[in-house]
Amino acid sequence: MNDLVRQHTALDESDLEWLHLLVSEWQLLSDLSFADLVLWVPTRDGMRYVSVAQMRPNTGPTSYQDDMVGHLVPRGRRPLLDAAIDEGRIVREGDPEWREEVPVRVESIPVRREGRILGVIARNTNLLTVRTPSRLELTYLQSASDLAQMIAAGSFPYPTEQVDMDASPRAGDGLIRLDAEGVVQYASPNALSAYHRLGLAADLVGHHLGRTTADLAPAKGAVHEAIAKVASGWAPRETEVEGNGGVIQLRTIPLSPKGIHVGSLVLARDVTELRRRERELMTKDATIREIHHRVKNNLQTVAALLRLQARRMDSDKGREALEEAVRRVGSIAIVHETLSMNLDERVEFDEIADRVLAMVAEISPGRVIARRNGGFGILSAEVATPLSMVLTELLQNAMEHGFGPGEQGTVEISSAKSGDTLVITVQDDGRGLPGGFDPQTAGNLGLQIVRTLVVGELGGTFDMVPAPGRGTKVVLELPTEE
């Protein structure tokens, strides 16, 4: 719609925003009318009309088998459009049109904003299945007529009430028609069933909906009064009412077809099961986050105990081994801490990599500078946990074995995607590899852990080669997740 309006018409951005607001609401008009809707806007030269949006009803057969959006028709081809634009009124004159042996009644509703006519809604009703209307259908049609008059007067839609078409109740979910005092004139079977779910034992017709709804809701005080006001239909609002183990969603639409409040539409949907499932999911998410939080706390306790034990060690090798274990446990704790703050089992790994860098940099503070280039992106927990351990081992190895006592240098982590592979490089400018070193067989416990995690758990490859110029370069290639 944006492209068509900007390309063919003289409407400005505020006018376009009004059309978007209208289109977000007109599924209701289409369903209440049992009719297709096509929005026509005059072109910049005023000689043609361009169709910028289309809506088919959920309550009846369509009048258009083909998509009408983007069609251009010259002025004079459709007299009802001309009359609605020129006279600024709803035009219903004329005999039904025949389209593929289907009689179609066409009406034109001018779209007004701040006194100007922006375009015309062509309402097309398939007459092939017309029968004696029921009370529900009569209520639908009367409500559609009221909304059409409000659109023509520029009083609908409501600029302050942006509607989510996917989340708001629809006419088929349940419809209640109120008079000007808020008393129920008609309630569809679905709407009545929704109120029965709240505990209503009687019929709704003849009862004041606001007071009845407030009596069914357990809340008291200001909330109680607000529910009564909203359900009375005096303002366009959405709310949810909970009681008797049920939850219904309400949307109220005041009707003022001639500038006078004549009543309201209340759309009602039973969302009891939907809210129950949402609460179950929230409970599960909270439980998972709490588990990650507790695992992180337990790992930090283990790390603290190992650190305490290291301080009591007389053997330098024993102390170093315990300090390495502290960092290994710490890298896993970092992942679980990040997972405890997320709603899913995925993490932004750049933050984890930076924290691992800071943790390992404590081995040689001030002498070896550790930094990161490139981004890892979002990774699943199954990848993040072993990868954090791999980086910890590689950084520890570079810090401890790449530089002698008092030597200074840098260690850099780089990451980049190459096709369906994540390529990670850990490079230092230290003393380099000893002669005859085979990274696939030789090495300490740390390199054995790296090989096991990279090849066995992550399904990738691992190689360690002399860096260009000086130092050591470790290259990891991991398959990216689908």
ZAFI-229223 format. One line per 2 residues: their letters; for each residue x negated, y negated, z of N, C-alpha, C. Coordinates in steps of 0.1 Angstrom, whole numbers. Example, Ala and Ser with C-alpha at 12.3 -4.5 7.8 and 13.67 -1.06 7.14 Angstrom:
# ZAFI-229223
as> -132/57/78/-123/45/78/-132/33/78 | -128/22/71/-137/11/71/-129/0/79
***
This chain:
# ZAFI-229223
mn> -8/12/0/0/0/0/-9/-13/0 | -19/-13/8/-28/-24/8/-33/-28/-6
dl> -38/-18/-13/-43/-21/-27/-33/-26/-36 | -21/-20/-36/-10/-25/-45/-6/-39/-42
vr> -4/-42/-29/0/-55/-25/-10/-66/-29 | -23/-63/-26/-33/-73/-29/-36/-74/-44
qh> -34/-64/-51/-36/-64/-66/-25/-71/-73 | -13/-69/-70/-1/-73/-78/7/-85/-72
ta> 6/-87/-59/15/-97/-53/8/-109/-48 | 15/-119/-44/10/-131/-38/11/-131/-22
ld> 15/-120/-16/16/-119/-2/3/-121/5 | 3/-128/17/-9/-129/24/-11/-118/34
es> -21/-118/42/-24/-107/52/-14/-106/62 | -8/-117/67/2/-116/77/15/-110/72
dl> 18/-113/59/30/-106/52/27/-91/51 | 15/-88/47/12/-74/46/13/-66/59
ew> 9/-73/70/10/-67/83/25/-65/87 | 33/-74/82/48/-72/85/53/-60/77
lh> 49/-58/65/53/-47/57/48/-34/63 | 36/-34/69/31/-22/76/40/-19/88
ll> 43/-29/95/52/-27/107/65/-21/103 | 71/-26/92/83/-21/86/82/-7/82
vs> 72/-3/75/70/10/71/68/20/82 | 62/15/93/60/24/105/74/27/111
ew> 84/19/108/97/21/115/108/27/105 | 105/27/92/117/30/83/120/44/81
ql> 112/53/87/117/67/88/130/68/95 | 132/60/105/145/60/113/156/55/104
ls> 154/44/96/164/39/87/167/50/76 | 157/57/71/160/67/61/168/78/66
dl> 165/83/78/172/94/84/186/90/88 | 188/78/93/202/74/97/210/72/84
sf> 204/68/73/211/65/61/213/78/52 | 206/89/56/206/101/47/201/97/33
ad> 192/88/32/188/82/19/173/80/18 | 169/80/5/155/77/2/154/62/2
lv> 142/57/6/139/43/6/127/40/-2 | 127/30/-10/116/25/-18/115/10/-16
lw> 102/6/-13/100/-8/-10/94/-14/-23 | 102/-24/-28/97/-31/-40/93/-45/-36
vp> 82/-50/-42/77/-64/-39/75/-71/-53 | 80/-83/-54/77/-91/-67/63/-93/-69
tr> 59/-92/-82/45/-94/-86/42/-109/-85 | 29/-112/-87/24/-126/-85/31/-135/-95
dg> 34/-131/-107/40/-140/-117/55/-140/-116 | 61/-131/-107/75/-131/-105/83/-124/-116
mr> 76/-118/-126/83/-112/-137/85/-97/-136 | 79/-91/-125/81/-77/-123/82/-73/-109
yv> 85/-61/-106/85/-56/-92/75/-44/-92 | 68/-42/-81/59/-31/-79/64/-23/-66
sv> 65/-10/-67/69/-2/-56/56/1/-48 | 56/-3/-35/44/-1/-27/45/9/-16
aq> 57/15/-14/59/25/-3/72/32/-6 | 73/45/-1/84/53/-3/86/62/9
mr> 99/65/12/102/74/23/114/83/20 | 113/96/23/124/105/20/130/109/34
pn> 143/112/34/150/115/47/147/129/51 | 147/131/64/147/144/70/161/150/72
tg> 171/141/70/185/145/73/193/149/61 | 188/147/49/195/150/37/187/152/25
pt> 193/155/13/185/158/1/179/145/-5 | 168/146/-11/161/135/-17/168/131/-30
sy> 167/118/-34/171/113/-46/160/112/-57 | 148/112/-52/136/111/-61/128/124/-59
qd> 126/131/-70/117/143/-70/103/138/-72 | 101/127/-79/88/122/-82/84/111/-72
dm> 71/109/-71/65/98/-63/67/85/-71 | 73/75/-64/76/62/-70/66/52/-67
vg> 56/54/-58/47/44/-54/38/41/-66 | 36/27/-68/28/23/-79/35/20/-92
hl> 48/23/-93/56/20/-105/59/5/-106 | 58/0/-118/62/-14/-121/74/-14/-130
vp> 84/-23/-127/95/-25/-135/97/-40/-137 | 101/-43/-149/103/-58/-152/116/-63/-146
rg> 116/-76/-143/127/-82/-137/139/-82/-147 | 151/-79/-143/162/-77/-152/166/-62/-154
rr> 156/-53/-152/158/-39/-154/167/-34/-143 | 165/-39/-131/173/-34/-120/180/-46/-113
pl> 193/-49/-117/200/-61/-113/202/-62/-98 | 203/-50/-91/204/-51/-76/192/-57/-70
ld> 180/-54/-75/168/-60/-69/168/-75/-71 | 172/-79/-83/173/-93/-86/182/-101/-77
aa> 194/-95/-75/204/-101/-67/200/-102/-52 | 193/-92/-47/189/-92/-33/178/-102/-31
id> 169/-104/-41/158/-114/-40/164/-128/-41 | 173/-130/-51/178/-143/-54/188/-148/-43
eg> 196/-139/-38/207/-143/-29/204/-140/-15 | 193/-132/-12/189/-130/2/200/-122/10
ri> 207/-113/3/217/-105/10/216/-91/6 | 223/-82/14/224/-68/10/234/-66/-1
vr> 229/-60/-12/238/-58/-24/241/-43/-26 | 255/-41/-26/260/-27/-28/268/-25/-40
eg> 270/-36/-48/279/-35/-60/273/-25/-70 | 282/-21/-79/278/-12/-90/282/2/-88
dp> 283/10/-100/286/24/-100/274/32/-96 | 276/44/-92/264/53/-89/256/55/-102
ew> 243/57/-100/234/60/-111/233/76/-112 | 230/81/-124/229/95/-126/214/98/-129
re> 208/106/-120/194/110/-122/193/125/-122 | 190/130/-134/189/145/-136/201/152/-131
ev> 213/147/-135/226/152/-132/230/151/-118 | 223/142/-111/226/139/-96/231/125/-95
pv> 243/123/-90/248/109/-87/241/103/-75 | 237/91/-77/229/84/-66/235/70/-64
rv> 238/67/-52/243/54/-48/231/45/-45 | 230/33/-51/218/25/-49/223/12/-42
es> 215/8/-31/218/-4/-24/204/-11/-23 | 205/-24/-22/193/-32/-20/193/-41/-8
ip> 183/-39/0/182/-46/13/170/-56/13 | 172/-69/13/161/-78/13/153/-77/26
vr> 140/-78/25/131/-78/36/127/-92/39 | 131/-97/50/129/-112/53/119/-113/65
re> 110/-123/64/101/-126/74/100/-141/75 | 103/-147/87/102/-161/89/109/-169/78
gr> 121/-165/74/129/-172/64/126/-169/50 | 115/-162/47/111/-159/33/114/-144/30
il> 118/-142/17/120/-128/13/107/-122/7 | 102/-112/14/89/-106/9/91/-95/-1
gv> 103/-88/-1/105/-77/-10/119/-72/-8 | 122/-60/-13/135/-54/-13/133/-39/-10
ia> 141/-34/-1/142/-20/1/154/-14/-7 | 151/-5/-16/161/1/-24/165/14/-16
rn> 178/14/-12/182/26/-5/190/35/-15 | 186/47/-17/191/56/-27/197/69/-20
tn> 210/70/-21/217/81/-14/222/91/-24 | 218/104/-23/222/115/-31/236/118/-27
ll> 246/117/-37/260/119/-35/265/133/-38 | 255/141/-42/259/155/-46/265/163/-35
tv> 260/160/-23/265/169/-11/274/161/-2 | 280/150/-7/288/142/2/301/150/6
rt> 304/149/18/316/156/24/322/147/34 | 333/151/40/339/143/50/330/142/62
ps> 326/130/66/315/128/76/320/132/90 | 311/137/98/314/140/112/312/128/120
rl> 315/129/133/312/118/142/298/114/143 | 289/124/142/275/122/142/271/114/130
el> 275/118/118/272/112/106/277/97/105 | 289/95/110/295/82/111/286/73/120
ty> 282/78/131/274/70/140/260/67/134 | 254/77/127/242/75/119/244/63/109
lq> 254/64/101/256/54/91/259/40/96 | 267/39/107/269/26/113/256/20/119
sa> 248/29/125/235/24/130/226/20/119 | 226/27/108/218/24/97/222/10/91
sd> 235/8/90/240/-5/85/236/-16/94 | 236/-14/107/232/-25/116/217/-28/114
la> 209/-17/113/194/-20/111/192/-26/98 | 199/-23/87/197/-29/74/200/-44/75
qm> 211/-48/82/214/-62/84/203/-69/92 | 197/-63/102/187/-69/109/174/-71/101
ia> 171/-61/92/160/-62/83/162/-74/74 | 174/-75/68/178/-86/59/177/-100/66
ag> 180/-100/79/179/-112/87/165/-115/92 | 156/-106/91/142/-108/96/141/-105/111
sf> 151/-99/118/150/-96/132/146/-82/135 | 143/-74/125/138/-60/127/128/-58/115
py> 116/-51/118/112/-45/131/107/-56/141 | 104/-51/153/100/-59/164/85/-61/164
pt> 80/-73/162/65/-75/161/57/-70/173 | 63/-71/185/56/-68/197/56/-53/201
eq> 64/-45/193/66/-31/196/61/-23/185 | 47/-20/184/42/-11/174/45/3/178
vd> 50/10/168/55/24/171/46/34/165 | 43/45/172/35/56/167/45/66/162
md> 45/67/148/55/76/142/54/90/146 | 42/95/149/40/109/153/45/111/167
as> 44/101/176/46/104/190/60/99/194 | 67/90/187/80/85/191/91/94/188
pr> 102/94/195/113/102/192/119/98/178 | 125/108/171/132/105/159/147/107/160
ag> 154/103/150/169/104/151/173/119/153 | 167/128/146/170/142/148/167/148/162
dg> 158/142/169/155/147/182/167/145/192 | 174/134/190/185/131/199/189/116/198
li> 201/113/196/205/99/194/217/96/203 | 216/84/209/227/79/218/230/65/213
rl> 243/62/211/248/49/207/255/42/219 | 250/31/223/255/23/234/263/11/229
da> 273/7/237/279/-6/234/271/-17/240 | 277/-29/239/269/-41/244/267/-41/259
eg> 275/-34/267/273/-33/281/264/-21/285 | 259/-13/276/251/-2/279/258/11/282
vv> 271/11/279/280/23/281/278/32/268 | 277/45/271/275/55/260/288/56/251
qy> 287/53/238/298/55/229/297/69/222 | 285/73/220/283/86/213/269/92/217
as> 269/105/220/256/112/222/255/124/214 | 245/126/206/243/138/198/241/150/206
pn> 244/162/201/241/174/209/227/175/214 | 217/171/206/203/172/211/201/163/223
al> 206/151/222/205/141/233/212/146/245 | 223/152/244/231/157/256/223/168/262
sa> 217/177/254/209/188/259/197/183/267 | 191/172/262/179/166/269/183/161/283
yh> 195/155/283/199/150/296/204/161/306 | 209/172/300/212/183/308/199/189/314
rl> 188/188/307/175/193/312/171/185/324 | 175/172/325/172/164/337/181/167/348
gl> 192/174/346/201/178/357/215/172/355 | 218/165/344/232/160/342/242/171/340
aa> 253/171/348/263/182/347/275/178/338 | 276/165/336/288/160/328/284/156/314
dl> 294/150/307/292/145/294/286/130/296 | 279/125/286/274/112/287/284/101/282
vg> 293/104/273/302/94/268/310/88/279 | 310/75/279/318/67/289/310/63/301
hh> 298/68/302/289/65/314/279/54/310 | 276/47/320/265/37/318/252/44/318
lg> 245/43/306/233/52/305/222/48/314 | 220/35/317/209/30/326/211/35/340
rt> 223/34/345/225/39/359/225/54/360 | 230/61/349/230/75/349/215/80/349
ta> 207/74/340/193/78/339/186/76/352 | 188/64/358/181/61/371/185/71/382
dl> 198/75/382/202/85/392/196/98/390 | 192/102/378/186/115/375/171/115/378
ap> 165/103/378/151/102/380/148/101/395 | 138/108/401/136/107/415/129/95/420
ak> 123/86/411/116/75/415/125/64/421 | 120/56/430/128/46/437/121/33/435
ga> 127/22/440/121/9/440/120/3/426 | 109/-4/423/108/-11/411/108/-2/399
vh> 102/10/400/103/20/389/117/24/386 | 125/26/396/139/30/395/146/19/388
ea> 144/7/391/151/-4/385/147/-6/370 | 134/-4/367/129/-5/354/135/5/345
ia> 136/18/349/142/28/341/157/25/338 | 164/19/348/178/15/345/179/5/335
kv> 169/-5/335/170/-16/325/166/-11/311 | 156/-2/310/151/3/297/162/11/291
as> 168/20/299/178/29/293/191/22/290 | 193/10/295/205/2/292/204/-4/278
gw> 192/-4/272/190/-8/258/189/-23/256 | 185/-31/266/185/-45/264/172/-50/258
ap> 162/-42/257/149/-46/251/143/-34/244 | 135/-36/233/129/-25/226/118/-19/234
re> 119/-8/240/109/-2/248/109/13/247 | 98/19/251/97/34/252/93/37/266
te> 98/48/271/95/53/284/98/68/285 | 93/74/296/96/88/299/103/89/312
ve> 112/98/313/120/100/325/118/115/329 | 114/117/342/112/130/347/121/133/359
gn> 127/144/359/135/148/370/140/163/368 | 143/169/379/148/183/379/139/192/370
gg> 126/189/370/116/198/363/116/195/348 | 124/186/343/124/182/329/118/168/327
vi> 114/166/314/108/153/310/114/150/297 | 121/138/296/126/133/283/119/120/279
ql> 117/118/267/111/106/262/122/97/256 | 123/85/259/133/76/255/127/64/247
rt> 134/60/236/131/48/229/144/41/226 | 144/28/231/156/20/229/154/9/219
ip> 164/7/210/164/-3/200/177/-11/201 | 176/-23/206/188/-32/206/192/-35/192
ls> 206/-36/190/212/-38/177/218/-52/177 | 214/-61/169/219/-74/167/221/-78/152
pk> 230/-71/146/231/-72/131/234/-86/126 | 242/-94/134/245/-108/130/241/-118/140
gi> 230/-114/147/224/-123/157/231/-122/170 | 241/-113/171/248/-110/184/246/-96/188
hv> 242/-94/201/240/-81/206/253/-73/207 | 253/-62/198/265/-54/198/263/-40/204
gs> 251/-37/208/249/-24/214/234/-20/212 | 232/-7/214/218/-3/213/218/12/208
lv> 206/15/201/203/29/198/193/34/208 | 195/46/213/186/52/222/182/66/216
la> 169/67/213/164/80/207/158/88/219 | 162/100/220/158/108/232/152/121/227
rd> 141/125/233/135/138/229/131/145/242 | 134/158/242/129/167/253/115/170/251
vt> 106/165/260/92/168/259/87/176/271 | 96/183/277/92/191/289/80/200/286
el> 82/209/276/72/219/273/59/212/268 | 60/202/261/48/195/256/40/189/267
rr> 47/183/277/40/177/288/34/188/297 | 41/199/298/36/210/307/23/215/301
re> 23/217/287/10/222/281/-1/212/282 | 2/199/281/-8/188/283/-14/189/297
re> -5/191/307/-10/191/320/-19/204/322 | -15/215/316/-23/227/317/-37/224/311
lm> -37/218/299/-50/215/293/-58/206/301 | -52/195/307/-59/186/316/-65/193/328
tk> -57/203/333/-62/210/345/-74/219/341 | -73/225/329/-84/234/324/-96/225/322
da> -94/214/315/-106/205/313/-113/200/326 | -104/197/335/-109/192/348/-117/204/355
ti> -112/216/354/-118/228/360/-132/230/353 | -132/229/340/-145/232/333/-155/221/337
re> -151/208/337/-160/198/341/-165/200/356 | -156/204/364/-160/207/378/-170/218/379
ih> -168/229/371/-178/240/370/-192/235/366 | -192/227/355/-205/221/351/-211/213/362
hr> -203/205/369/-208/196/379/-214/205/390 | -207/215/394/-213/224/405/-225/231/401
vk> -225/236/388/-237/243/383/-249/233/383 | -247/221/379/-257/211/379/-262/209/394
nn> -253/207/403/-257/206/417/-265/217/422 | -261/230/419/-268/241/423/-282/242/417
lq> -283/239/404/-296/239/398/-305/228/404 | -300/217/407/-308/206/414/-312/211/428
tv> -304/219/435/-308/224/448/-319/234/446 | -318/243/436/-329/252/433/-342/245/430
aa> -341/234/421/-353/227/418/-359/220/430 | -350/215/439/-356/209/451/-363/219/460
ll> -357/231/461/-364/242/469/-377/246/463 | -378/247/449/-390/250/443/-401/239/445
rl> -396/227/444/-405/215/446/-411/215/460 | -402/218/470/-406/219/484/-416/230/486
qa> -414/242/479/-423/253/480/-436/250/474 | -436/242/462/-448/238/456/-457/230/465
rr> -451/221/472/-459/212/481/-466/220/492 | -461/232/495/-467/240/506/-477/250/501
md> -479/250/487/-488/260/481/-503/256/483 | -511/265/486/-525/262/487/-532/264/473
sd> -526/273/465/-532/276/452/-528/266/442 | -538/260/435/-534/250/424/-526/257/413
kg> -530/269/409/-522/276/399/-508/279/403 | -506/283/415/-493/286/420/-484/273/421
re> -491/262/425/-484/249/425/-479/245/411 | -488/246/402/-485/242/388/-474/251/382
al> -474/264/385/-464/273/381/-450/269/386 | -450/266/399/-437/261/405/-432/248/399
ee> -441/239/397/-437/226/391/-432/228/377 | -438/237/369/-432/241/356/-418/246/357
av> -416/255/367/-403/260/369/-393/249/373 | -397/240/381/-389/228/385/-384/221/372
rr> -393/219/363/-389/212/350/-380/220/342 | -382/233/341/-373/242/334/-359/242/339
vg> -358/243/352/-345/242/358/-339/229/356 | -347/218/357/-342/205/356/-336/202/342
si> -343/208/331/-338/206/318/-324/212/316 | -321/223/322/-308/229/322/-298/221/330
ai> -302/216/341/-293/207/349/-289/195/342 | -298/189/334/-295/177/326/-283/180/316
vh> -284/192/310/-273/195/300/-260/197/308 | -260/204/319/-247/206/326/-242/193/332
et> -251/184/336/-246/171/340/-239/163/329 | -245/164/317/-238/157/306/-225/164/302
ls> -224/177/303/-212/184/300/-201/181/310 | -205/178/323/-195/175/333/-188/162/331
mn> -194/154/322/-187/141/319/-180/140/306 | -179/152/299/-173/152/286/-160/160/287
ld> -151/158/276/-138/165/276/-140/178/268 | -150/180/261/-152/192/254/-166/198/256
er> -169/209/250/-182/216/252/-192/211/242 | -193/198/240/-203/192/231/-209/180/237
ve> -221/177/234/-229/166/240/-236/158/230 | -238/146/233/-247/137/225/-261/140/229
fd> -269/147/221/-282/153/225/-293/142/226 | -291/131/220/-302/121/221/-304/117/235
ei> -293/115/243/-295/111/257/-302/122/265 | -299/135/262/-306/146/269/-321/146/265
ad> -324/144/252/-338/144/248/-346/133/255 | -339/121/257/-346/110/263/-349/113/278
rv> -339/120/285/-341/123/299/-351/134/301 | -352/144/291/-362/154/292/-376/147/290
la> -377/138/281/-390/131/279/-394/124/291 | -385/117/298/-388/110/310/-392/119/321
mv> -386/131/322/-389/140/332/-403/146/330 | -406/150/318/-419/156/315/-430/146/316
ae> -428/134/313/-438/123/313/-444/121/327 | -437/126/337/-442/125/351/-455/133/353
is> -458/143/343/-470/151/345/-482/142/344 | -482/133/335/-494/124/333/-490/109/332
pg> -485/104/343/-479/90/343/-490/80/339 | -486/72/329/-495/61/325/-506/65/315
rv> -509/78/313/-519/82/304/-514/86/290 | -503/94/290/-497/99/278/-483/93/276
ia> -482/86/265/-469/80/262/-460/89/254 | -448/91/258/-438/100/251/-427/92/245
rr> -424/94/233/-413/87/226/-406/96/217 | -394/91/212/-385/98/203/-382/90/191
ng> -382/96/179/-377/90/167/-366/98/160 | -357/92/154/-346/99/148/-335/104/158
gf> -324/109/153/-313/113/162/-310/128/160 | -306/134/171/-302/148/171/-287/149/167
gi> -279/139/171/-264/140/169/-258/148/180 | -246/152/178/-237/159/187/-239/174/185
ls> -243/181/196/-245/195/196/-236/202/206 | -233/215/203/-225/223/213/-234/227/224
ae> -227/231/235/-234/235/247/-243/247/245 | -239/256/235/-246/268/232/-260/265/226
va> -260/253/219/-273/249/213/-281/240/222 | -274/231/229/-280/221/237/-288/227/248
tp> -283/237/255/-290/243/267/-304/249/263 | -304/258/253/-317/263/249/-326/253/243
ls> -321/244/235/-329/234/229/-336/224/239 | -329/221/250/-335/213/260/-346/220/267
mv> -345/233/269/-356/241/274/-368/242/265 | -365/243/252/-375/244/242/-383/231/242
lt> -376/219/242/-383/206/242/-391/205/255 | -386/209/266/-393/208/279/-406/216/278
el> -406/228/273/-418/236/272/-428/230/262 | -424/225/251/-433/220/241/-439/207/246
lq> -431/199/253/-437/186/259/-447/189/270 | -443/199/279/-452/203/290/-465/208/284
na> -464/216/273/-476/222/267/-485/211/261 | -479/201/255/-487/190/249/-494/182/260
me> -486/179/270/-492/171/281/-503/178/288 | -502/191/291/-511/198/299/-524/202/291
hg> -521/207/279/-532/213/271/-538/204/260 | -530/194/256/-535/185/245/-544/174/249
fg> -545/171/262/-553/160/267/-561/165/279 | -574/161/279/-582/164/291/-580/154/302
pg> -586/156/313/-585/147/325/-589/133/321 | -581/123/323/-584/109/320/-582/105/306
eq> -579/114/297/-576/111/283/-563/105/281 | -562/95/271/-549/89/268/-544/93/254
gt> -531/92/252/-526/95/239/-511/94/239 | -505/100/228/-490/99/226/-485/113/222
ve> -473/115/226/-465/127/222/-452/121/216 | -448/126/204/-436/120/197/-427/132/193
is> -414/130/196/-404/139/191/-397/133/179 | -396/139/168/-388/134/157/-378/145/153
sa> -366/140/148/-356/149/143/-349/143/131 | -345/152/122/-339/148/110/-332/160/103
ks> -321/157/96/-314/168/89/-319/169/75 | -321/181/71/-325/184/57/-315/195/52
gd> -305/190/44/-295/200/40/-287/205/51 | -287/218/53/-280/224/64/-289/229/75
tl> -301/222/76/-311/225/86/-315/213/94 | -316/214/107/-321/204/116/-336/206/118
vi> -344/197/114/-358/198/115/-363/189/127 | -370/196/136/-375/189/148/-390/190/149
tv> -396/179/151/-411/179/151/-416/173/165 | -425/180/171/-431/175/183/-446/174/180
qd> -451/162/180/-465/160/175/-473/152/186 | -485/156/188/-494/148/197/-507/144/190
dg> -514/135/196/-527/131/190/-539/136/200 | -537/147/206/-547/152/215/-558/160/209
rg> -563/170/216/-576/176/212/-573/187/201 | -561/191/199/-558/200/188/-558/215/193
lp> -556/224/183/-556/238/186/-570/244/187 | -572/254/195/-585/261/195/-586/270/183
gg> -598/273/179/-601/281/168/-595/295/169 | -589/300/157/-583/313/157/-570/314/164
fd> -563/303/167/-551/303/175/-539/307/166 | -531/317/170/-519/322/163/-507/319/171
pq> -499/309/167/-488/305/175/-477/316/176 | -477/326/167/-466/336/167/-469/347/177
ta> -482/348/182/-485/359/191/-492/354/203 | -500/343/202/-508/339/213/-500/329/221
gn> -506/323/232/-500/313/239/-496/318/253 | -492/308/261/-489/311/275/-474/314/276
lg> -469/315/288/-455/318/291/-446/308/284 | -450/295/284/-441/285/278/-439/287/263
lq> -449/291/256/-448/293/242/-440/306/239 | -441/316/248/-433/328/247/-418/324/249
iv> -415/315/258/-401/311/260/-396/304/248 | -405/295/242/-401/288/230/-397/297/218
rt> -406/307/216/-404/316/205/-391/324/207 | -388/329/219/-376/336/222/-364/328/220
lv> -364/316/225/-352/307/224/-349/303/210 | -360/299/203/-358/294/189/-354/305/180
vg> -360/316/180/-358/327/170/-346/335/175 | -346/339/188/-335/348/193/-322/341/195
el> -321/329/201/-309/323/205/-304/313/194 | -313/305/189/-309/295/180/-310/299/165
gg> -315/310/162/-316/315/148/-325/307/139 | -335/301/145/-343/292/137/-358/297/135
tf> -366/288/131/-381/292/129/-389/282/138 | -401/287/141/-411/280/149/-425/281/144
dm> -431/270/143/-445/270/138/-453/259/145 | -466/262/147/-475/252/154/-488/251/145
vp> -491/239/140/-502/237/131/-510/225/135 | -522/223/130/-530/211/133/-523/199/127
ap> -522/188/134/-516/176/129/-525/169/120 | -520/161/110/-529/154/101/-538/144/109
gr> -550/145/107/-560/136/114/-564/142/128 | -555/143/138/-559/148/151/-547/152/158
gt> -549/163/167/-538/167/175/-531/179/170 | -519/182/175/-511/194/172/-497/190/168
kv> -492/197/158/-478/195/153/-470/208/154 | -459/207/161/-450/218/162/-437/215/154
vl> -433/224/146/-421/222/137/-411/233/140 | -399/228/143/-387/237/146/-377/235/134
el> -372/245/129/-361/244/119/-350/252/124 | -339/245/126/-327/252/132/-315/250/123
pt> -307/261/121/-295/259/112/-285/250/119 | -279/241/111/-269/232/117/-256/239/118
ee> -247/234/128/-235/241/130/-225/237/119 | -216/246/116/-205/243/106/-195/234/113
***
